[in-house]
Amino acid sequence: MDQPITTDVLICGAGAAGLTLAVELARRGVSFRLIEKLTDPFRGSRGKGIQPRTLEVFEDMGIVDRVVAAGGVYPPQREYRDDGSYADAALFEAPVPTPEEPYRIPLMLPQFLTEAALRERLAELGHRPEFGCELTALAQDEHAVTATVVSATGEETLRARYLVGADGGRSFVRCALKIDFPGRTLGVRAIVADLILTGLGRDAWHRFSEGSMEKQISLCPLQGTEMFQLQGPVPMKGDVDLSAEGLTAMIAQRTGRTDIKVHSVSWASAFSMNARLADRYRDGRAFLAGDAAHTHPPTGGQGLNTSVQDSYNLGWKLAAVLSGAPDALLDSYEQERRPIAAEMLGLATKLLEAAKAGSMRRGREVHQLDLCYPDSPLSLEKPQRQSGVLAGDRAPDGTVRGAGGQPTRLFNLFRGTHWTLVGYGVERLSGVKPRAGLHIHATGPRGDIIDESGHLRDGYGLRTGDWVLVRPDGYIGAIVSSDCIPSLERYLDRVGLTI
């Protein structure tokens, strides 16, 4: 007799990707276990950039104000010349937020603080990671994945309907599934370290010998802490002294200054940069997310953000299929997210080449607001649109007023685990019938929202009679006219929103 199902989803890895997936499943009442082979949380700053699109994700998850309060904006870059003089410059343009894009400036937050905010949210939802718990074997059949897990209490065999490997670049899950991880080593080895030092102010990101792969070094004050993050290339071979004394000596040698003293090192790592992408993200009932599926050079701050958004995409789809949606919905995870990872790998590699030459500038392309799923099987337009936002695009924010008179935002209508259907200039219930998991709004006769500022009409390019369907992850699933409602009904059935 088969062993009974232990849990719906087993998540391996409690970093940013695993924690995001756990929160998304917890919000939807899905049973899961989140295991992590490390005995305590990761304590490094490694992925310290939170891009605007990820801030929108965190708003939906209920933690954006916490992460903003814990971090801060990037300071200007201060590039030192050989004579000791320097010039300050902004790291990137700082556009003013708009109603459509409320977050337009990347946030600096050390990775360990981002993960702490996710663990806090998970605890509020009644769950915690299991540290010191390692996956050592897995097998799957048509019904479930059988996993062997080892912890301080011994060995355990469990059965999960699905397994997600969010276990990093050296992923055990990926290797066990024999999924190839092609790519290349980029010929750069670097160190990153979190340290307490004296001799530098916290008003700038201090950069020395830009453009020299032998002497380049930077020291960035880590917002939300008293520490600085040190970054710099090192020789491809040989040991690196990562002690306080060793790093003080390295700083002196590369900057020509003896007044900068490292007093303690909280965390440090020497690593070779890679750009790799898994051949596939799904194998039966097992999935890859985050660094297990793609590894990036750190330039551009794309790795952690792409990982969080992998899980944000996968979480609602797992929950939907577990609630009865067709299994084919899960195929759209790889179809949507793998091209995004490929694009981000290309961007991060291009920025690395610019950094080598000392000329890196970050623009809108790193913000991830323009990433979209135009070729997704979940993107529907009837009739086909030629301009404006399209199915598969990020759903813009905007201000509207409720029929009761109070101002609100489109993001407020979208926030939560549901789908959102908005009709423009129509009777609210004239399109599709109410059903579980779908919130219906409309402007027009007896509509419950009023597009007073025109943000809905202009931001979405809507005409009277149009309906826009927004997915649980804030992307546009469908835009249809009133005479194409049957296609919308079929779409809703396909994603599990049946009556």
C-alpha positions in Angstrom: 0.0 0.0 0.0 1.3 3.5 -0.9 2.3 5.7 2.0 -0.4 8.3 2.7 0.2 11.9 1.6 2.0 13.8 4.3 1.7 17.3 2.9 0.7 19.1 -0.3 4.0 20.8 -1.0 7.5 20.2 0.2 9.7 23.2 -0.2 13.5 22.6 0.0 15.4 25.8 0.9 14.3 28.6 3.2 16.0 31.5 1.4 14.1 34.3 -0.3 12.6 32.0 -3.0 11.5 29.3 -0.5 10.1 31.8 2.0 8.1 33.7 -0.7 6.6 30.4 -1.9 5.8 29.4 1.7 4.0 32.7 2.3 2.1 32.4 -0.9 0.9 28.9 0.0 0.1 29.9 3.6 -2.0 32.8 2.4 -4.1 30.2 0.4 -4.4 27.6 3.1 -2.2 25.0 1.4 -0.4 22.5 3.6 3.3 22.5 3.2 6.7 22.0 4.9 9.6 24.3 4.4 12.9 22.7 5.2 16.4 24.2 5.2 19.6 22.2 5.6 21.4 25.2 7.3 21.0 25.1 11.1 20.1 28.8 11.3 19.1 31.6 8.9 21.5 33.0 6.3 23.3 36.0 7.8 24.9 37.7 4.8 23.9 40.8 2.8 24.5 39.2 -0.6 21.3 40.2 -2.5 20.9 43.7 -1.1 18.9 45.4 -4.0 15.1 45.2 -3.9 13.7 46.3 -7.3 10.5 48.3 -7.7 8.5 45.3 -9.1 9.5 43.2 -6.1 8.3 46.1 -3.8 4.9 45.7 -5.5 5.0 42.0 -4.8 5.9 42.7 -1.2 2.9 45.2 -1.0 0.6 42.4 -2.0 2.2 40.1 0.6 1.7 42.7 3.3 5.4 43.5 4.1 6.3 46.4 1.9 6.2 49.0 4.7 8.3 46.8 6.9 11.0 46.3 4.3 11.2 50.0 3.4 11.4 50.9 7.1 14.2 48.3 7.6 16.2 49.5 4.6 16.9 52.7 2.7 17.8 54.2 -0.6 21.1 53.7 -2.2 23.7 56.4 -1.4 25.6 58.2 -4.2 28.7 56.5 -5.6 31.9 58.2 -4.6 34.7 57.4 -7.1 38.1 58.1 -5.8 40.9 59.3 -8.1 44.6 58.3 -7.6 45.4 61.7 -6.0 42.7 61.1 -3.3 40.1 63.5 -4.8 36.7 62.1 -5.7 33.5 62.7 -7.6 30.0 61.8 -6.4 27.4 60.5 -8.8 23.9 58.9 -8.5 23.9 55.2 -9.0 20.8 55.5 -11.1 18.1 57.9 -12.1 15.5 58.6 -9.4 12.2 59.1 -11.3 9.2 60.4 -9.3 6.5 57.8 -8.5 3.4 57.9 -10.6 -0.1 56.6 -10.0 0.6 53.8 -12.4 4.0 53.0 -10.9 4.1 53.7 -7.1 7.6 52.3 -6.6 10.3 53.6 -9.0 13.5 53.6 -6.9 15.3 50.4 -5.9 15.6 49.8 -2.1 18.8 48.7 -0.4 18.1 46.0 2.2 20.6 43.3 3.1 19.4 39.9 2.2 19.3 38.7 5.8 16.9 41.5 6.7 14.7 40.7 3.6 14.5 37.1 4.6 13.8 38.1 8.3 10.7 40.1 7.0 9.5 37.1 5.1 9.9 34.8 8.1 8.0 37.2 10.2 5.1 37.3 7.7 5.2 33.5 7.5 5.0 33.3 11.3 2.0 35.5 11.3 0.4 33.0 9.0 1.2 30.2 11.4 4.3 28.6 9.8 8.0 28.5 10.4 11.0 27.0 8.5 12.5 23.8 9.7 16.2 24.5 10.0 18.8 21.7 10.1 16.5 19.6 8.0 18.0 18.2 4.8 16.6 16.4 1.8 18.7 13.3 1.0 16.7 11.4 -1.5 13.6 11.7 -3.7 11.5 9.6 -6.0 8.2 10.4 -7.7 5.2 8.6 -9.2 2.0 9.9 -10.8 0.5 10.7 -7.5 3.2 12.2 -5.3 6.9 12.7 -4.5 8.5 10.5 -1.9 11.2 12.3 0.0 13.8 11.3 2.6 14.6 14.0 5.0 17.3 13.9 7.7 17.3 16.2 10.8 18.7 16.1 14.3 15.8 13.9 15.3 16.6 11.3 12.7 15.5 10.2 9.2 12.0 10.7 8.0 10.2 9.6 4.8 7.3 11.7 3.7 5.0 12.0 0.7 4.2 15.3 -0.9 1.9 16.0 -3.8 4.5 18.4 -5.2 8.1 19.3 -4.4 9.9 22.6 -5.1 13.7 22.9 -5.1 14.5 26.4 -3.9 17.9 25.1 -2.6 20.4 27.3 -4.4 22.9 27.1 -7.1 24.2 23.7 -6.0 20.6 22.4 -5.8 20.3 18.8 -4.6 16.8 18.7 -6.2 18.1 19.8 -9.6 20.9 17.2 -9.5 18.6 14.4 -8.3 16.2 15.2 -11.1 19.2 15.1 -13.6 18.3 18.5 -15.0 21.2 20.1 -16.9 22.4 23.5 -15.8 24.2 24.9 -18.8 26.0 28.2 -18.9 29.4 29.5 -18.3 31.8 30.7 -15.7 32.4 34.3 -16.3 36.1 34.4 -15.5 35.6 36.7 -12.4 36.2 35.7 -8.8 35.2 38.1 -6.2 34.7 38.6 -2.5 31.8 40.0 -0.6 31.9 40.7 3.1 29.9 42.4 5.8 32.0 44.3 8.3 32.3 47.0 10.9 34.9 49.5 10.0 36.1 53.1 10.8 37.6 55.6 8.5 34.8 56.1 6.0 31.5 58.0 6.3 28.1 56.4 5.6 27.1 59.1 3.1 28.4 57.4 0.0 29.2 54.1 -1.7 33.0 54.4 -1.7 34.6 53.0 -4.8 38.3 52.8 -5.5 40.3 52.0 -8.7 37.2 51.6 -10.9 38.1 49.7 -14.1 41.0 47.8 -12.6 40.3 44.1 -12.0 43.5 44.0 -9.9 42.8 46.9 -7.5 39.1 47.6 -7.7 37.3 47.6 -4.4 34.1 49.2 -3.0 32.7 49.7 0.4 29.0 50.4 0.7 27.2 51.3 3.9 24.5 48.7 4.4 21.2 50.4 5.1 19.4 49.2 8.2 22.7 48.1 9.9 26.0 49.6 11.2 28.0 47.5 8.7 29.6 48.1 5.3 29.5 45.6 2.5 32.9 45.1 0.9 33.1 44.0 -2.7 36.1 43.4 -5.0 37.6 41.0 -7.5 40.3 38.6 -6.4 42.6 36.2 -8.3 40.9 33.1 -9.7 43.1 30.8 -7.7 44.5 30.9 -4.2 43.3 31.5 -0.7 41.9 34.9 0.4 42.3 36.1 3.9 38.8 37.1 5.0 39.7 38.0 8.6 39.5 41.6 9.9 43.2 41.9 9.6 43.4 40.4 6.1 40.6 42.7 4.8 42.2 45.8 6.4 45.4 44.9 4.6 43.6 44.5 1.3 41.8 47.8 1.7 45.1 49.6 2.4 46.8 48.0 -0.5 44.1 48.8 -3.0 43.2 52.3 -1.7 46.6 53.6 -0.5 44.9 54.6 2.8 45.8 53.3 6.2 43.0 55.1 8.1 40.4 52.5 7.1 40.3 49.8 9.8 38.1 46.7 9.8 37.2 45.8 13.4 35.0 42.8 12.8 33.6 40.6 10.0 30.0 39.3 10.3 30.0 37.3 7.1 32.3 36.9 4.1 32.5 34.8 1.0 34.8 34.3 -2.0 33.0 33.1 -5.1 33.3 32.6 -8.9 30.7 34.4 -10.9 28.5 32.2 -13.2 25.6 32.7 -15.6 23.6 29.4 -15.8 20.0 28.5 -16.6 18.3 25.1 -16.0 17.2 23.3 -19.1 13.7 22.9 -17.6 11.9 24.1 -14.5 9.5 21.1 -14.1 10.0 17.4 -13.9 6.7 15.7 -13.2 5.6 16.8 -9.7 8.9 18.6 -9.0 9.8 22.2 -9.7 12.9 24.4 -9.5 12.8 28.1 -8.3 15.3 30.8 -7.6 19.0 30.1 -7.8 18.3 26.4 -8.3 16.9 27.3 -11.7 19.2 30.3 -12.6 22.4 31.8 -11.2 23.4 35.4 -12.0 26.4 37.6 -11.5 25.5 40.1 -8.8 25.7 43.2 -11.1 22.3 44.9 -11.5 20.7 43.3 -8.5 18.6 40.8 -10.4 19.1 37.4 -8.7 17.1 37.7 -5.5 14.3 39.7 -7.3 14.0 37.1 -10.0 13.9 34.4 -7.4 11.1 36.1 -5.4 9.1 36.5 -8.5 9.5 32.9 -9.5 7.8 31.8 -6.3 5.2 34.5 -6.6 4.3 33.1 -10.0 4.4 29.4 -8.9 2.6 29.8 -5.6 -0.9 30.7 -6.8 -0.7 28.1 -9.6 0.2 25.2 -7.2 -2.7 26.3 -4.9 -5.1 26.5 -7.9 -4.2 23.0 -9.1 -4.5 21.6 -5.6 -8.0 23.1 -5.5 -9.0 21.5 -8.8 -7.6 23.6 -11.7 -6.2 21.6 -14.6 -2.6 20.4 -14.1 -1.6 22.1 -17.4 -1.8 25.4 -15.5 1.5 24.4 -13.9 3.2 24.1 -17.2 2.8 27.9 -17.6 5.3 28.4 -14.8 8.3 27.4 -16.9 6.8 28.9 -20.0 6.6 32.3 -18.3 9.5 32.4 -15.9 12.4 30.7 -17.8 12.4 33.4 -20.6 12.5 36.1 -17.9 15.5 34.4 -16.2 17.3 34.2 -19.6 16.7 37.9 -20.1 17.9 38.8 -16.7 21.0 36.7 -17.1 21.8 38.6 -20.3 21.3 41.9 -18.5 23.4 41.0 -15.5 26.3 39.8 -17.7 26.2 43.0 -19.8 26.4 45.0 -16.6 29.3 42.9 -15.4 31.2 43.8 -18.5 30.5 47.5 -17.9 31.6 47.1 -14.2 34.9 45.7 -15.3 35.5 48.8 -17.4 34.3 51.1 -14.5 31.3 52.4 -16.5 28.3 50.7 -15.0 25.0 52.6 -14.8 21.7 51.1 -13.9 18.6 52.3 -15.7 15.0 51.3 -15.9 15.9 47.9 -17.3 16.9 46.7 -13.8 13.6 47.7 -12.2 11.7 44.7 -13.6 8.5 46.8 -14.2 8.5 46.1 -17.9 8.9 42.3 -17.7 5.9 40.6 -19.1 4.4 37.3 -20.4 3.2 38.1 -24.0 3.6 34.5 -25.2 2.1 32.8 -22.2 -0.9 30.4 -22.7 -2.5 32.5 -19.9 -2.5 35.7 -22.0 -5.8 36.3 -23.9 -6.9 39.3 -26.0 -10.3 39.4 -27.9 -10.0 41.3 -30.2 -6.3 41.6 -30.6 -4.9 44.9 -29.3 -2.4 47.0 -31.2 -1.4 49.5 -28.5 -1.6 50.2 -24.8 -1.1 47.6 -22.2 -1.5 44.0 -23.4 -2.4 40.7 -22.0 0.7 39.4 -20.1 1.8 42.8 -19.1 2.1 44.0 -15.5 -1.2 45.5 -14.4 -0.7 49.2 -13.7 -1.8 50.8 -10.4 -4.0 53.9 -10.4 -6.4 55.9 -8.3 -10.1 55.4 -8.4 -13.0 56.2 -6.1 -15.4 53.7 -4.6 -19.1 54.3 -5.1 -19.3 55.1 -1.4 -17.1 58.1 -1.9 -13.7 56.9 -0.6 -10.6 57.1 -2.7 -8.7 53.8 -3.3 -6.1 52.3 -5.6 -6.4 49.6 -8.2 -3.6 47.8 -6.3 -6.0 47.7 -3.3 -8.6 46.0 -5.5 -6.0 43.5 -6.7 -4.4 42.8 -3.3 -5.0 39.3 -2.0 -5.2 35.8 -3.4 -8.1 36.3 -5.8 -8.4 37.1 -9.5 -9.9 40.6 -10.3 -12.2 41.3 -13.2 -12.8 45.0 -14.0 -15.4 46.2 -16.6 -15.3 49.6 -18.1 -18.6 51.4 -18.6 -20.7 48.3 -18.1 -23.1 46.7 -15.7 -20.9 45.0 -13.0 -22.5 41.6 -13.3 -23.3 41.7 -17.1 -20.1 39.8 -18.0 -19.7 36.6 -16.0 -21.4 35.2 -13.0 -19.9 35.5 -9.6 -17.7 32.6 -8.5 -15.2 31.7 -5.8 -11.8 33.3 -6.2 -13.0 36.1 -8.5 -13.7 39.7 -7.5 -15.8 41.7 -10.0 -15.7 45.5 -10.2 -17.0 48.0 -12.9 -17.4 51.6 -13.8 -20.6 52.5 -15.5 -24.3 52.2 -14.5 -24.5 51.2 -10.9 -20.7 50.5 -11.0 -18.9 50.1 -7.7 -15.9 52.2 -8.7 -15.6 55.6 -10.4 -12.7 56.3 -12.7 -12.6 60.0 -11.7 -9.0 60.6 -12.7 -9.1 58.4 -15.8 -6.3 56.2 -14.6 -8.2 53.0 -15.4 -9.2 54.2 -18.9 -5.9 55.7 -19.8 -3.6 53.2 -18.0 -5.2 50.2 -19.6 -6.4 51.7 -22.9 -10.0 50.7 -22.3 -13.1 51.5 -24.2 -16.7 51.2 -23.1 -17.6 47.5 -23.0 -14.0 46.3 -22.3 -13.2 43.8 -19.5 -9.7 43.3 -18.0 -8.9 40.3 -15.9 -6.0 40.6 -13.5 -4.2 37.5 -12.2 -3.4 36.9 -8.5 0.2 37.9 -9.3 -0.7 41.3 -10.7 -0.3 40.5 -14.4 -3.1 41.0 -17.0 -4.5 37.6 -17.9 -7.1 38.8 -20.4 -8.6 41.9 -22.0 -11.8 41.2 -23.9 -14.7 43.2 -25.3 -18.3 42.5 -24.2 -19.1 40.6 -27.3 -16.2 38.2 -26.6 -17.4 37.1 -23.2 -17.7 33.4 -24.1 -13.9 33.3 -24.6 -13.5 34.8 -21.1 -15.8 32.1 -19.7 -13.6 29.4 -21.2 -10.5 31.2 -19.9 -11.9 31.2 -16.3 -12.7 27.5 -16.6 -9.1 26.8 -17.7 -7.6 28.4 -14.7 -10.0 26.7 -12.2 -12.5 29.6 -11.7 -15.5 27.5 -12.3 -19.1 28.1 -11.0 
